[in-house]
Amino acid sequence: MPPSLQSIEVPRDKQALYPRHGKSRIASRSRILKGAQINPMSTHPQPNPTVEAIPQFDLSAQYAAIGAEIRAAIERVLSAQQFVLGREGTALEEEIASLCGVAYGVGVASGTDALILALRACGVQTGDEVLLPTSTFVATGSAVSALGATPVFADVHPETYNLDPAELERRVTPRTRAVIAVHLYGLAADMDPIVALAKSRKLPLIEDGAQAIGAAYKGRRAGSFGDAACLSFYPTKNLGAYGDAGMVVTNSTELAERLRTLRNHGQTAKYLSSEPGWNSRLDEIQAAILRVKLRHLAEWQRARRSNAAEYTRLLEQVPGVMPPHEPEGWEHVFHQYTIRCERRDALQQHLAARKIGSTVYYPYPLHLQPLYAHLGHKAGDFPHAERAAQEVLSLPMYPELRKDQIERVVEAIAEFVKC
């Protein structure tokens, strides 16, 4: 079992964990956290059992609105009787590439496969090292491990939870073969310095955009900065299929061709394989469903941003809670609306008792996962990621979330803080 993060000795000094960066809001946010007097043992009247539950994520309202379009798209595929590598997949690849501002899209079976194939297409092999943040879903690391390479972890910026570019330079070694920049929770990483380092070291750069389709950084779409970018269409994503699905997008003709070979058993022609590959093809039914949803994505993203703005407006008045940060020049798409609270677990219990869903993404940084125990990391090696793992909590967030529901969530948080 992984160690309990509650037992990990993480430095609590605010100046150490929240260094000043010019006009950064980190110091003031730290004071907000420090100012709360929270008693998780306080008792409150039990809520009305008939009160409406607010899930952390809900797809039912979305399907109610677009179900007829979805069923028509599925029927179109059934009538055509072409289920793999057909017209729907080709059209989706072109549409997603256009959204990301790149030349090519290559549909694959999942976001994890997208990472594995992108790494292999960029030349990662057994014995290589790949730099990546320790605050991410395990798939980012396990994709590296699947190729026999070693993930080399880096700490994150304490305000955005994304890769700290300053961490990269000191972790590059002669064995480093690639860099993965994760756009966590729907916010792009700080790409300018990451791109500069990758170019100076001649390292392929892969964007893990599983949570950030449509996000922007300084006027450019996430997914357009690296040699390749990997997308997940898992059902809970902002653009989700009705099963597993993924895509790699790129501006490189060579990479796109290699990816199309790798996803289809390494075949360069029918029954002629030039190298070992995978069976990782985006099927036509999922592609057709995603094409329907893609037509609604901009509207859904606007709703997410509106909901996030309402959360932030209300939470700015609640001490002890740090809302997510959107730096100037970034466009967050709020796959998750993730707050921080020093007594996160007690807050989550408080919300659950009031029928309000919430989720912790992710309670264990990769360097503390049992999977990577052999790398010899210990608690305290990556303090920003470790502290975030103790404090982050994702609140209900989906386009159909109502303002009165947001108000109820924030009222429950404020009630907890005042106890």
N, C-alpha and C positions, 0 to 999 in steps of 0.2 A: 504494500500500500504506500502511496506517496505520503510524505510528511505533512502534518497539519500545518497550514500556514499560520494558524493562530499561535503555534509554538515557535515560529521562526522569529529570531531576533533581527528585526529590521530597524535601522536607525530612525529615530523619531524626530531628530532635529529638523525643523522646518526649513532652515536655511540650506541644509545639506541636501534635502530631498527636493526642494523647490527653489533652485538657484535663480537669481535675478538675471533676466536677459533683456536689457534695455527697458522698453515699455511693456514688458511682459505683465500679464495679469496674474501670474502664478502667486506672487507674494500676497496679494489681496485675497485671492481664493484660499490660500493657506490660513489666513486670519479668520475667514468665514468658517472653515472647518474647526479651527481651534476654539472659536467662540461658543460652540454648542455645548450645552449641558444635557446629556442624553442618559436617561435611566431606562434600560430595556426591561427592567423588572416591574415597571409601573403597570397598573391594571386600569382598564377602561371598560365602560359598559359594553356588553356584547352587541354587535350590529344586528340589525333586523335580518332574520334569516331569509326574507323575501327580497333583499336588496340585490340588484343586478350585479353579476360578476363582471369584472373587467379583465379579460385575458391579456397576457403579455403580447400575444400575437393571435390574429384571427383571420382566416381566409374565407369564412362563410359569407361575409358581406360582399367580398369581391366576386365570388362565384355567383351570388344572386344577381349581381349587376351585369355580368358578362357571360353567364352560363350558356345562353343561346348561341352566342358567337363561338364559344369553345366547342359546343356540340356540332355546329356546322363545319368547323375546321376538321374535327375528327372524322366526320362523315366524308369529307372531301378526300382524306387519305384512304379511308376504307374503300371508297369507290374507285380510286386510282389503283389500289392494290400494289403500291410500291412503298415499302416500309423502311428501307435503309438506303442512304446516299441517293436521295431523290431530289425533286424540285423544291420541296419545302425546306429541306436542310440547306440547299444552295442559296435559296432566297434569304433565309435567316442569316446565314454567314455574311452575305452582302449587307444586310440591314444593320447587323450588330457592328460590323467593321465601320460602316458610315457613322453610326452613333459615337463610336470611340475615336473617330477621326484618323483611322488607319486604312491601309489598302486591302487587307485580307482577314478573313475569319475562317477558322477551321473547327467545325463542330466535333466534340468528343463526348464520351459517355458520362463524364462527371467533372466537377471542378478539380478533384484530386488527380484524375487522369490528365487534365490540362496541365497541371504542374509537372507531373512526371514526364510527359511527352515534351513539354517546353524545355525542361532541363536537359533531357537527352538530345533534343534537336540543337541545343546550344553547346553540346559537347561534353556534358558532365558524365564522368565515368567513375568506376570503382577506385577508391583512394583519393579522390578529389575532395576539396572542402567548399562549402557554400555558405556565405554569410546571410543571416536572416535574423529578424527580431525574435526575442524569446516570448513576447506577448502576442500570441496568435493561436489559432486552432491547430491541433496536432498535425493535421494534414500537410501544413506547410513544411514541417520538419520531416514527416514520414515520407513525403515524396522524394526528398533528398536521400533518405535512408534506403528507399526502394531501389535506388540505382547503385547502392554500395558506396555512396559518398558520405561524408561526415558533415552534419550541420554545425556551424560555428555561430554561437548566439551573440547577440548584441542587446544592450539595454535600450529602453525607449525614452522618449521625451515625456516627462511626468504630466504634461498638460494635454497632449494629443494622443498618447499611448502608441504612437507610431515610432518607427525606427529613428533613433537619434543619429543623424549623420556623423556627428563627432566620434561616435563609437566605432565606425567602420575602419577608419584609417589604421588604428592601432591593432586591429584584429586580422588584417590582411597578412597572409603568409605566402610563400612560394607555391603552396598547394591550392591556394584559393582559385576556384574556377568560375564562380558566378556569384551574383548578389541577388537576393530576393527582397524587394520592398513591398511590405504589406500595407494596404489601405484599410485600416481597421475601423469597424463600426460605420463605414460610409464616408470617412474623411481621408482624403489623399495624404500620403506621406510628403515630407518636405523634399520634393524631387530635384530641385536645382543642384544642391550639393551632392546628392546621391548620384545623379547622372554625371556630375563632374568627376567624382571619384572613380566611378566605373570606367569612364572614358580614359582617365589618366592612367589607370592600371590595366586597360584593355580587357576588362571583365564584362562578359555578357550580363545584362541587367534584365531581370524578370519581375514584372509587377504581379502581385497577388491581389487581383481586384475582385475577389469573390464577393465582397460585401459592398462594393463601391461602384457598380455600373452607373454611369451618368455623372459621377462626381467630377469636379473640375479643380484645377490648380493653376492659378495665374493665367486664366483664359484658355487653358487647354484641358481636354478631357483626360481623366485618369485612364490609363491603358495606351496612351500615345507616346509615352516617354521611353519605355524600355525596348529592348530587342524583341521582346514578346510580353504579352500580358494574358493572365489566366482568369477566366470568369467561371463562376458556378451558377447554375440555374436550379439549385436545390429548391424545393417548394417554398421554403421560408424566406428566400431572398427577395429583394425588391422586384426583380424579374424572375419569377419562379415557374418551373415546369410542374408537371403532375407526376414527378418521379425524378430520378437522377439525370442530369444533363450538364454539359459544360462546353467551353469554347476557349481556344487560344486565338488572340488577335495579334497582328504584326504588320509592319511595313515592308518586311523582307520577303521578296519572292522566293529566295532560296529556302528560308525557314518554313514558309508556307508549304512549299512542295515537300520538304522533308517531313513535316507534321502529317501531311496527307498520307504519306507512305507509312509512317510509324503507326498511325491509328488503324491501319488496315493490313495488319500482319506483315508489314514491311514490303508489301507488294508494289512494284513499280509497273507491273502489268498483270493481267489476270493470271493467277497461278504461278507468277514469277516473283519471288521474294529476293531482295538484294541484301536484307539484314533482318535480324529478329525484330519483331514489332509487337503490337498489341491488337486486341479486338476491342476498339474503343470508338464506336461510331454513334453519333447522335441520331436517334431514330426519327422517322418522319412524323409520327404522332406528336412527340414532344416538340419537334420543330414547329409544327402547325399551331400547337397551343401557345408556344412562345411568341409566334408572329402575331397572334391575336392580342396577347398581353402587351407586346411591345408598342402597339398603337395607343395604349393607355398609360404607358410608363411616365411620360412627361407630366400628365395630370396627377398621377399618384405621387411623383416626386414633389410636386408643388404642395400637395396636401401634407406630406411628411414634413416638409420644411415649415409649413404653417403651424402644424401641431408642435413641432420643436420650438418655434418662436413663442408659442403660448406657454409651453412648459417653462421655458427659460424666463419669460416675463414674470411668471408667478413664483418661481423658485428663487429668483434674485432677492426676494423678501424673506427667505427662510434661511436662518443661520445654520451652520453645520452641514450644509449640502453644497457640493460643487457641481454646477451644470456642465455639460460638454462645451468645449471651446471650439469656435470656428475662427481660425486666424484670418486676418485681412487678406483677400486675394484667393481664398479657398471657397469652394461651394460644397458643403456637406450634404449628403443625400439621406442621412439618418436611417441607415439600415437598423441601427439601434440608437435609442436615446439613453445614453449611459451617464449616470451621475456618480459622484463619490460621496461616501459617508464613512466616518471612522468606525461607527458601530453598524456596519452594513448588514451583518447577519441578523441582528435584532430588528433592524428596520424591515428587512425582508419578511420576517415572521409577523411583524406588526401589519404589514400590507396584506399578507396572506389571510390573516384573521379577519380582514375587512373585504375579503373576496377580490383582492387586487393582485393580479399576476405580476411577477418580475422574475428575471433570470440573471445569473452570474455568468458572464463571459469574460474571462475564463479563470476558474479558481486556482489552477496550477500553471505557472509559466513552464515553457518547454524544458528549461534546464533542470527543473525539479520533477519532471515526469519519470516514472520508473523506466520507461523506454530508453531514457538517456542517462541512467545512473552510471553506466560504464564510462561516461565522459568525465566523471569526477567533480561535477559542480556541487556547490553547497549553498545553503541559505545565506543570503547576504552578498552573493556574487553580482546580482543585478538588482539593486535596491529599488529602483523606480518601478520595474515590472513586478517585483514581489509585493511592494506596498499597494500598487494598483490592484493586484489580485485579491488583496484583503478588503478593498474598499469599493470597487466598482459594482454597480447594480443597474441593469437595464430595465427601464420602465415600459409600460405598454406603449407600443408604437406601431401603427399601421395607418394607411390612408383614411380609413373609415372611422377612425377614432373621433369621438365627438368632444366638443369643448367642455360640456358639462362633465364628461368622464375625466378629462384632464384636470379639471378643477377638483374633482373628488380625489384623484390620486394625490395632488399637491396638498389638499387639506389633510389627508391622512399622514403625509410626511410631516407637515407642520405640527400636527397633533403629537406625533412621536417625538419631535425635537423639543417640544415644550414640556414634556413629562418630567 
